[in-house]
Amino acid sequence: MHNNSPFTLIQSIYDIESGVRWIPKHNANRILTPNEHTPSFEAPVHMRRFSIDGKYLICFSLDLRSVMIYLVNGTHSSSGHPWEEFFTLKYTKQICSVARRGILQKDFCILTECGRYMIIAETCCTNDEDEDEFPSLSTPNPGTLPLKQPQHEFDFHFYVIKIETGTVTDHLRFSRDYFRLLNNDGVFLYKDRLGMLSLMNQTIHIFQVSQLGTLLKLRDIGWFCNTSDEITFLLAREAESCASNSTKTSDYDSEMDSDEFDSASLEEFVSDEPEYIISGLKERILTYMYKNCLQSENCADALKLFYQKFDRLASLVLWKFQILDERHLLLKLSANASCEGKALLVVFDMEATKVISIVSNTSKEFVTLYHHHSYDFETSCGPNGSPIKVDYDDSLHSDSHGTEAIYDNAFMEKLVNEVPATSQSRNESVYLRPDLFIYDSNLVDSSNVPKDYSAEPIRFYSRDTETVAFRLHNPSSEPPSPHASTRYLFHPTYPLVIGQSGKAMNIHYQRFLPKESPFCITDSPHA
């Protein structure tokens, strides 16, 4: 068995090496499963996730102004409201002030590696009065003209909260900015490294999370990649100013003032006009490509193609990123506003501020790299930062010589859309392990994304016996809307699953639990 360190992936980018990750099989017949479900009831909250230890359920109030923490109760009884039978409110903490008129992002919540703190986000209309109390950390990037700003300016507030007490231990504010937070999309946590991607400014903000729940700013990667970039830039601007002896407004400021922004939709973020104001990060990417052309066997043709494609390459947008380890980032750049399909994947060294590798996410090289090191790509996706094993064996076969990994179209579509990985976007429940249970992944899977509505129960089959192990029933007997979806939230250890479709909710549980079972719900999960 190979070392499961992300360094293995980075080393392979320098010098490809082979390896296969595996997880030992378990007997699904020995796992207790939900065998009952409550009647449907109206959802009292917006449920988000369980804490890492499974002791708490993190929710948001229906008006999206407060965070609500529930304790997981003891064994279910047949009296009272179903929700109150399983969960007891520990506290309600109002986050959004009435004056600011902000709302919490119900699809975003990151837990720190220690499990004691949660990071949540509030969006509100820009209010310059907050500047004195909460200075903005946004870093304007003159090289983001390919992005069109929304009509309405928003402030993003990020809060670090101690789960047990509700104490706010840190608060960050980004003014007139935009972060994509659906299902934790624009924020990534690796151990104690927290990264936030500003789509508006094309900048990744890197912080270190302390044991006290505070955030220490380490660096920004975007317009500048390190402090020497800024010094070099200022010296160059000073030299230009002296040479021209002119006090006219800089070309950068003129370009920014003349740009017209007309829509907040992501589809209109990508500009059709060539853009030649290049950030420090984009400059390093283009330089890497240029040097590769110089070193290619057919240098002249490679350079010709590079110059032909230069405008398009320079206007690529950084849509997503992943922290591979304390030093390396995986960046996804694309001209496609949906952030799906063909894109460039860039491995960037934050310490040396240089590009290590660039590869297309549909290339043979990338597929081979992923096949050997899927563990490293998927690490930090789970609630506690541990890897989530995705079973792609059914999509994999060998070529006629048995030397290369070949994947079918369905796998490739899944692969190009899921790399880079999204932080803590996977549920670690044993019931979702494909090596133990077989189920329809179109209706339920390990992601926290709502799935298509199904009026029929979702059957989970034991992979060993191929018999039905348990069923999940939709909380709504009829679709609440033509495009209705259902989300299932699995407890990390207990046979407990919450289903929600629209405003309807139900709870699946194990009715007869032996007291000696490690899955038995007691007054304390650690009892």
VMD Tcl script that draws the C-alpha trace (Angstrom):
set ca {
  {0.00 0.00 0.00}
  {1.38 3.39 -0.99}
  {1.88 6.46 1.11}
  {-1.38 8.42 1.15}
  {0.31 11.82 1.32}
  {-0.64 14.49 -1.23}
  {3.12 14.81 -1.77}
  {2.81 11.61 -3.83}
  {0.62 13.47 -6.30}
  {2.94 16.47 -6.47}
  {5.96 14.24 -6.89}
  {4.20 12.44 -9.73}
  {3.74 15.72 -11.55}
  {7.49 16.07 -11.57}
  {8.18 12.37 -12.15}
  {5.13 10.15 -12.80}
  {5.00 7.04 -10.67}
  {2.37 4.33 -10.44}
  {0.24 3.32 -7.50}
  {-3.22 1.99 -6.58}
  {-5.22 3.10 -3.57}
  {-7.65 0.72 -1.96}
  {-10.00 0.48 0.99}
  {-10.63 -2.88 2.69}
  {-14.07 -4.33 2.14}
  {-16.55 -4.66 5.00}
  {-19.53 -6.92 5.35}
  {-22.69 -4.91 4.69}
  {-24.77 -7.53 6.53}
  {-23.13 -6.52 9.82}
  {-24.21 -2.88 9.47}
  {-27.41 -1.74 11.15}
  {-29.67 0.11 8.74}
  {-32.71 2.40 9.05}
  {-35.87 0.30 9.19}
  {-38.50 2.94 10.02}
  {-39.39 6.46 8.94}
  {-41.56 9.19 10.43}
  {-44.62 10.65 8.72}
  {-43.90 13.74 6.66}
  {-43.92 17.06 8.51}
  {-43.22 20.69 7.68}
  {-39.54 21.51 7.92}
  {-38.89 23.78 10.93}
  {-35.41 24.82 9.71}
  {-32.99 24.76 6.81}
  {-30.86 21.75 7.69}
  {-27.22 21.95 6.64}
  {-24.99 19.23 8.14}
  {-23.96 17.22 11.18}
  {-20.85 18.05 13.17}
  {-17.85 15.81 12.63}
  {-18.48 13.85 15.85}
  {-22.20 13.57 15.03}
  {-23.17 15.25 18.32}
  {-24.73 18.33 16.76}
  {-26.96 19.13 13.80}
  {-26.19 22.53 12.22}
  {-29.21 24.36 10.80}
  {-30.28 27.83 9.70}
  {-33.50 29.56 10.64}
  {-36.22 29.80 8.01}
  {-35.60 33.55 7.61}
  {-31.86 32.79 7.08}
  {-30.76 35.27 9.76}
  {-29.74 32.89 12.55}
  {-27.73 29.72 12.98}
  {-29.42 27.01 15.05}
  {-27.57 24.16 16.74}
  {-29.42 20.99 17.77}
  {-28.27 18.12 19.97}
  {-28.94 14.63 18.65}
  {-31.43 13.12 21.12}
  {-31.77 9.70 22.68}
  {-33.78 6.76 21.35}
  {-36.90 7.66 19.38}
  {-40.27 7.41 21.08}
  {-43.70 7.45 19.51}
  {-45.00 10.63 21.15}
  {-44.51 14.31 20.33}
  {-43.34 16.09 17.18}
  {-40.99 13.91 15.10}
  {-38.32 16.62 14.90}
  {-38.29 17.17 18.67}
  {-38.03 13.44 19.28}
  {-34.67 13.29 17.52}
  {-33.23 16.78 18.05}
  {-33.18 19.26 20.93}
  {-32.35 22.92 20.33}
  {-29.13 23.88 22.10}
  {-29.08 27.54 21.05}
  {-30.05 30.04 18.38}
  {-27.43 32.62 17.40}
  {-28.57 35.60 15.33}
  {-25.87 36.46 12.81}
  {-27.47 38.91 10.38}
  {-28.32 42.32 11.79}
  {-31.62 43.91 10.89}
  {-29.89 47.10 9.76}
  {-27.63 45.27 7.31}
  {-30.53 43.23 5.88}
  {-28.25 40.33 5.04}
  {-29.05 36.62 4.73}
  {-27.03 33.51 5.49}
  {-25.92 31.25 2.65}
  {-27.84 28.08 3.47}
  {-25.76 25.91 1.11}
  {-22.42 26.83 2.68}
  {-20.82 25.59 5.90}
  {-17.21 24.52 6.47}
  {-16.01 22.75 9.63}
  {-12.44 23.18 10.85}
  {-10.20 20.14 11.09}
  {-10.50 20.00 14.89}
  {-14.30 19.90 14.54}
  {-14.86 22.65 17.12}
  {-15.57 25.53 14.76}
  {-17.80 26.18 11.76}
  {-17.39 28.79 9.06}
  {-20.59 30.27 7.63}
  {-21.26 33.19 5.28}
  {-23.64 36.13 5.05}
  {-24.34 38.23 1.96}
  {-25.79 41.73 2.09}
  {-25.93 44.90 0.02}
  {-22.73 46.91 0.18}
  {-22.64 49.16 3.22}
  {-19.63 51.45 3.54}
  {-20.57 52.16 7.15}
  {-19.22 48.71 8.04}
  {-15.73 49.71 6.90}
  {-14.63 51.12 10.28}
  {-15.70 48.06 12.26}
  {-14.93 45.42 9.63}
  {-12.32 46.62 7.10}
  {-12.75 44.99 3.70}
  {-10.19 42.35 2.69}
  {-11.09 42.51 -1.01}
  {-8.11 43.15 -3.28}
  {-9.13 44.84 -6.57}
  {-7.50 43.16 -9.55}
  {-7.09 45.35 -12.68}
  {-6.58 42.14 -14.64}
  {-10.17 40.93 -14.23}
  {-11.78 42.75 -17.12}
  {-12.85 39.39 -18.63}
  {-15.29 39.30 -15.70}
  {-18.32 41.51 -15.78}
  {-19.40 42.83 -12.41}
  {-22.99 42.30 -11.23}
  {-25.45 45.18 -11.36}
  {-25.81 45.06 -7.58}
  {-22.80 45.21 -5.29}
  {-22.68 42.82 -2.37}
  {-20.63 42.43 0.74}
  {-19.64 38.94 1.88}
  {-19.16 38.32 5.60}
  {-17.51 35.11 6.78}
  {-17.92 34.08 10.43}
  {-15.95 31.54 12.44}
  {-18.21 30.24 15.23}
  {-17.49 27.83 18.06}
  {-20.10 25.12 17.60}
  {-20.55 24.24 21.27}
  {-21.16 27.80 22.53}
  {-22.08 29.92 19.52}
  {-19.21 32.34 20.17}
  {-18.02 34.23 17.08}
  {-14.22 33.89 17.16}
  {-13.44 35.73 13.90}
  {-15.19 37.78 11.23}
  {-13.99 38.62 7.70}
  {-15.59 41.10 5.34}
  {-15.13 41.36 1.58}
  {-16.73 44.46 0.09}
  {-18.11 44.70 -3.45}
  {-17.04 41.16 -4.17}
  {-18.42 37.84 -5.36}
  {-17.80 34.32 -4.02}
  {-19.51 31.21 -5.36}
  {-20.61 29.37 -2.22}
  {-23.11 26.78 -3.45}
  {-22.16 23.49 -1.81}
  {-18.89 25.06 -0.52}
  {-17.78 25.63 -4.10}
  {-15.56 28.69 -3.70}
  {-13.95 27.93 -0.33}
  {-11.53 25.10 0.41}
  {-10.10 23.85 3.69}
  {-7.03 21.60 3.85}
  {-5.90 20.88 7.42}
  {-5.36 24.39 8.82}
  {-5.18 26.11 5.41}
  {-8.31 27.94 4.31}
  {-8.62 29.32 0.79}
  {-11.33 31.63 -0.57}
  {-11.72 32.33 -4.29}
  {-13.04 35.77 -5.25}
  {-14.52 35.36 -8.72}
  {-14.93 39.10 -9.01}
  {-11.25 39.85 -8.38}
  {-9.83 36.52 -9.59}
  {-7.90 36.25 -6.33}
  {-7.40 33.35 -3.93}
  {-7.12 34.48 -0.32}
  {-5.14 32.04 1.85}
  {-5.56 31.96 5.64}
  {-4.30 29.79 8.47}
  {-6.92 28.58 10.96}
  {-5.67 28.67 14.55}
  {-6.72 26.36 17.38}
  {-8.60 29.33 18.87}
  {-10.76 29.75 15.79}
  {-9.03 32.85 14.40}
  {-7.87 33.35 10.81}
  {-4.33 34.53 10.03}
  {-3.85 36.03 6.57}
  {-0.98 34.27 4.76}
  {-1.13 35.51 1.19}
  {-3.23 36.57 -1.78}
  {-2.73 35.00 -5.20}
  {-4.13 37.01 -8.08}
  {-2.99 40.44 -9.22}
  {0.16 39.83 -7.17}
  {1.48 36.43 -6.07}
  {4.00 37.64 -3.46}
  {5.34 40.85 -1.95}
  {8.19 41.10 -4.45}
  {5.62 41.30 -7.26}
  {4.19 44.48 -5.79}
  {7.63 46.01 -5.28}
  {8.67 45.19 -8.84}
  {5.41 46.60 -10.18}
  {5.77 49.85 -8.23}
  {9.38 50.29 -9.33}
  {8.40 49.72 -12.96}
  {5.54 52.20 -12.72}
  {7.86 54.76 -11.14}
  {10.41 54.28 -13.91}
  {7.71 54.70 -16.55}
  {6.48 57.85 -14.85}
  {9.93 59.35 -14.75}
  {10.62 58.46 -18.38}
  {7.43 59.94 -19.73}
  {7.33 62.84 -17.26}
  {3.60 62.69 -17.57}
  {0.84 62.89 -15.00}
  {-1.90 61.42 -17.13}
  {-4.16 58.78 -15.69}
  {-2.74 55.30 -15.99}
  {-4.00 52.97 -18.68}
  {-5.13 50.60 -15.94}
  {-7.43 53.14 -14.33}
  {-8.77 54.29 -17.70}
  {-9.65 50.75 -18.67}
  {-11.42 50.13 -15.38}
  {-13.45 53.37 -15.61}
  {-14.59 52.72 -19.17}
  {-15.83 49.19 -18.64}
  {-19.58 48.76 -18.61}
  {-21.14 46.05 -16.46}
  {-24.61 44.92 -17.35}
  {-25.52 41.61 -15.75}
  {-25.02 39.51 -12.64}
  {-25.45 36.19 -14.39}
  {-22.49 33.86 -14.54}
  {-23.17 33.25 -18.21}
  {-22.17 36.84 -18.97}
  {-19.00 36.86 -16.91}
  {-16.79 35.95 -19.87}
  {-15.95 38.83 -22.17}
  {-15.58 38.42 -25.92}
  {-13.11 41.29 -26.13}
  {-9.34 40.58 -25.99}
  {-7.80 41.49 -22.65}
  {-4.18 42.50 -22.28}
  {-4.04 43.59 -18.63}
  {-2.57 40.42 -17.19}
  {-2.37 39.61 -13.48}
  {0.66 38.11 -11.81}
  {-0.98 34.69 -11.72}
  {-2.03 34.80 -15.38}
  {1.45 36.03 -16.37}
  {3.03 32.99 -14.76}
  {0.61 30.65 -16.53}
  {1.23 32.22 -19.95}
  {4.99 32.25 -19.35}
  {4.92 28.55 -18.55}
  {3.07 27.85 -21.80}
  {5.50 29.99 -23.80}
  {8.55 28.22 -22.36}
  {6.98 24.85 -23.13}
  {6.60 25.96 -26.75}
  {10.28 26.90 -26.89}
  {11.24 23.47 -25.60}
  {8.94 21.52 -27.93}
  {10.29 19.50 -30.86}
  {8.48 21.70 -33.38}
  {9.13 25.06 -31.78}
  {7.98 27.22 -34.69}
  {4.56 25.58 -35.03}
  {4.06 25.54 -31.26}
  {4.82 29.26 -30.98}
  {2.54 30.03 -33.94}
  {-0.34 28.21 -32.26}
  {0.41 29.95 -28.94}
  {0.25 33.40 -30.57}
  {-2.95 32.50 -32.42}
  {-4.61 31.40 -29.17}
  {-3.06 34.10 -26.97}
  {-6.16 36.29 -26.67}
  {-8.31 33.33 -25.67}
  {-5.71 32.03 -23.22}
  {-5.28 35.46 -21.65}
  {-9.04 35.77 -21.11}
  {-9.51 32.41 -19.37}
  {-11.28 32.71 -16.03}
  {-10.25 31.04 -12.78}
  {-13.49 29.31 -11.74}
  {-12.41 26.82 -9.11}
  {-9.45 25.70 -7.04}
  {-8.34 23.03 -4.61}
  {-5.61 23.09 -1.97}
  {-3.57 19.92 -2.59}
  {-1.23 20.45 0.34}
  {0.35 23.28 2.34}
  {2.30 24.37 -0.72}
  {0.38 23.49 -3.88}
  {-2.90 24.59 -5.47}
  {-4.89 22.95 -8.25}
  {-6.54 25.64 -10.41}
  {-9.27 25.27 -13.02}
  {-9.37 27.88 -15.78}
  {-12.05 27.90 -18.45}
  {-13.92 30.15 -20.83}
  {-17.11 28.26 -20.02}
  {-19.20 30.21 -17.50}
  {-20.85 27.05 -16.17}
  {-17.43 25.82 -14.99}
  {-18.16 22.48 -16.65}
  {-16.60 20.69 -19.56}
  {-13.19 21.23 -21.08}
  {-10.78 23.35 -19.04}
  {-7.13 23.81 -18.17}
  {-5.86 22.40 -14.88}
  {-2.87 24.22 -13.39}
  {-0.75 23.03 -10.47}
  {0.68 26.12 -8.77}
  {3.42 26.30 -6.13}
  {2.40 29.01 -3.65}
  {5.80 29.21 -1.96}
  {7.87 29.49 -5.13}
  {4.99 31.31 -6.91}
  {5.50 29.30 -10.06}
  {3.50 26.94 -12.25}
  {4.45 23.27 -11.90}
  {2.22 21.76 -14.57}
  {-0.59 22.58 -16.99}
  {-2.80 19.91 -18.50}
  {-6.22 19.70 -20.13}
  {-8.84 17.98 -17.98}
  {-9.77 15.78 -20.95}
  {-6.22 14.77 -21.85}
  {-4.73 11.29 -21.64}
  {-2.06 12.56 -19.23}
  {-4.65 13.83 -16.76}
  {-6.73 10.64 -16.87}
  {-3.62 8.56 -16.18}
  {-2.59 10.86 -13.34}
  {-6.05 10.69 -11.78}
  {-6.17 6.91 -12.09}
  {-2.92 6.56 -10.14}
  {-3.63 9.26 -7.57}
  {-7.39 9.66 -7.19}
  {-6.89 9.45 -3.42}
  {-4.90 12.69 -3.44}
  {-7.38 14.53 -5.66}
  {-10.25 13.50 -3.40}
  {-8.59 14.20 -0.04}
  {-10.20 16.93 2.09}
  {-13.59 16.36 0.46}
  {-15.08 14.70 3.53}
  {-16.46 16.47 6.61}
  {-13.29 15.86 8.62}
  {-10.84 16.27 5.76}
  {-10.46 12.56 5.17}
  {-10.60 11.09 1.66}
  {-13.78 9.83 0.10}
  {-13.27 6.75 -2.04}
  {-15.27 6.90 -5.26}
  {-15.72 3.56 -6.96}
  {-14.86 4.01 -10.63}
  {-13.88 0.39 -11.23}
  {-17.04 -0.25 -13.25}
  {-15.97 2.47 -15.70}
  {-12.39 1.27 -16.00}
  {-10.89 -1.30 -18.30}
  {-7.54 -1.92 -19.93}
  {-6.55 -1.58 -23.54}
  {-5.54 -4.55 -25.65}
  {-2.04 -4.46 -24.19}
  {-3.26 -4.00 -20.63}
  {-1.00 -1.01 -20.06}
  {-3.31 1.97 -20.00}
  {-6.42 2.99 -18.10}
  {-9.36 3.73 -20.36}
  {-12.64 5.20 -19.12}
  {-16.07 5.39 -20.66}
  {-17.83 8.63 -21.55}
  {-19.92 8.73 -18.37}
  {-16.80 8.52 -16.25}
  {-15.04 11.23 -18.25}
  {-18.01 13.57 -17.90}
  {-18.03 12.97 -14.15}
  {-14.28 13.41 -13.92}
  {-13.98 16.71 -15.78}
  {-16.77 18.25 -13.68}
  {-15.55 17.03 -10.28}
  {-11.89 18.02 -10.48}
  {-10.83 20.14 -8.67}
  {-12.69 18.64 -5.74}
  {-15.05 20.67 -3.55}
  {-14.17 20.93 0.12}
  {-16.30 18.86 2.50}
  {-18.85 18.19 -0.21}
  {-19.05 14.45 0.43}
  {-20.98 12.54 3.07}
  {-18.96 9.86 4.84}
  {-21.91 7.68 5.80}
  {-21.24 3.97 5.50}
  {-24.56 3.58 3.66}
  {-23.17 5.55 0.70}
  {-20.10 3.41 0.22}
  {-20.36 1.80 -3.22}
  {-18.29 -1.18 -2.10}
  {-21.01 -2.01 0.46}
  {-24.32 -0.91 -1.05}
  {-25.81 -0.59 -4.52}
  {-28.25 2.28 -5.12}
  {-29.40 4.68 -7.84}
  {-26.85 7.50 -7.81}
  {-29.25 9.67 -9.82}
  {-31.53 9.80 -6.77}
  {-29.04 9.81 -3.90}
  {-25.26 9.87 -3.56}
  {-22.46 11.00 -1.26}
  {-22.66 14.62 -2.38}
  {-24.80 17.11 -0.49}
  {-26.49 18.25 -3.70}
  {-30.29 17.72 -3.97}
  {-31.26 14.99 -6.44}
  {-34.23 14.31 -8.70}
  {-37.54 13.67 -7.00}
  {-38.62 10.04 -6.82}
  {-42.11 9.02 -5.77}
  {-40.92 5.44 -5.35}
  {-38.72 4.46 -2.38}
  {-34.99 4.45 -3.05}
  {-33.71 0.92 -2.51}
  {-30.29 0.17 -1.08}
  {-29.05 -3.34 -1.94}
  {-26.35 -5.18 -0.08}
  {-23.47 -5.69 -2.50}
  {-22.68 -9.06 -0.89}
  {-26.18 -10.61 -1.00}
  {-27.84 -8.37 -3.64}
  {-30.94 -8.17 -1.43}
  {-32.66 -4.98 -0.26}
  {-30.97 -3.75 2.91}
  {-33.21 -0.71 3.47}
  {-35.31 1.93 1.68}
  {-35.50 5.71 1.76}
  {-38.99 7.18 1.32}
  {-39.50 10.61 -0.19}
  {-40.89 13.02 2.43}
  {-43.42 14.37 -0.08}
  {-45.97 12.02 -1.63}
  {-46.24 14.30 -4.67}
  {-43.68 16.58 -6.32}
  {-44.07 20.08 -4.79}
  {-43.10 21.57 -8.16}
  {-42.37 20.37 -11.74}
  {-38.62 20.50 -11.05}
  {-38.75 19.18 -7.50}
  {-35.67 17.72 -5.86}
  {-34.94 15.83 -2.67}
  {-31.96 16.00 -0.36}
  {-30.96 13.31 2.14}
  {-28.68 14.10 5.05}
  {-26.95 11.06 6.57}
  {-25.65 10.97 10.13}
  {-21.91 10.10 10.11}
  {-22.34 7.01 12.36}
  {-25.96 6.46 13.40}
  {-28.61 4.75 11.22}
  {-30.30 8.14 10.92}
  {-31.21 9.89 7.65}
  {-33.14 13.16 7.23}
  {-35.01 13.67 3.96}
  {-36.28 17.00 2.68}
  {-38.24 17.87 -0.46}
  {-39.46 21.45 -0.63}
  {-41.01 22.21 2.76}
  {-41.70 18.54 3.54}
  {-39.34 16.54 5.73}
  {-39.13 13.04 7.24}
  {-36.61 11.06 9.31}
  {-35.43 7.48 8.75}
  {-34.10 5.62 11.77}
  {-33.43 2.22 13.30}
  {-36.27 1.41 15.70}
  {-34.89 -1.59 17.56}
  {-31.30 -0.87 18.46}
  {-29.50 -3.21 20.84}
  {-28.04 -1.18 23.69}
  {-24.60 -2.68 23.16}
  {-24.54 -1.54 19.51}
  {-22.04 1.20 18.67}
  {-24.77 2.73 16.49}
  {-27.26 3.05 19.34}
  {-28.45 6.64 19.84}
  {-28.04 7.56 23.48}
  {-28.25 10.84 25.35}
  {-24.62 11.47 24.37}
  {-22.93 10.11 21.25}
  {-19.86 9.48 23.38}
  {-21.66 7.68 26.20}
}
mol new
graphics top color blue
foreach p $ca { graphics top sphere $p radius 0.5 }
foreach p [lrange $ca 0 end-1] q [lrange $ca 1 end] { graphics top cylinder $p $q radius 0.2 }
display resetview
